[in-house]
Amino acid sequence: MTSKTITRVELADAIVREVGLTRQESGDILDRMLDMIGKSLEHESEVKLSRFGNFVVRKKSARAGRNPKTGVEAKISARRVVTFKPSPMLKSKVETED
């Protein structure tokens, strides 16, 4: 199995090929979209992308943890984390690809 990371530039280039916009326009659209998703998550709004999935901000409470190497207890502070739940369509595409 090979693994490849797709970069923002590669996504913008794909928009150029698929839609026919210039590299500048496609890069701007992609940047704006990512900024809008980020700003929505900053304000704890859920972002739902049909046929792709949902981004949700979850609040995690403070808790006691343990250093796995030393076994020493450590306090893990409360924080917010972004979670992603793929849509059924995306799940089925990922499961069936070789």
PESUL-V322666 format. One line per field, one symbol per residue. phi: phi as a letter, one per 40 degrees, with the letter a starting at -180 (. if undefined). burial: b if it has 9 or more other ideal C-beta (glycine too) atoms within 8 Angstrom, else e. Layout:
# PESUL-V322666
phi = ???
burial = ???
This chain:
# PESUL-V322666
phi = .bbbcccdcccccccdccbgcccccccccccccccccccccdcgccbbbdgbibbbcbcbccacbacccbgccacbccabbcbbbccdccdccccccc
burial = eeeeeeebeebbbebbeeeebebeebbebbbeebeebeebbeeeeebebeeebbbbbeeeeeeeeebeeeeeeeeeeeeeebeeebbeebbeeeeeee
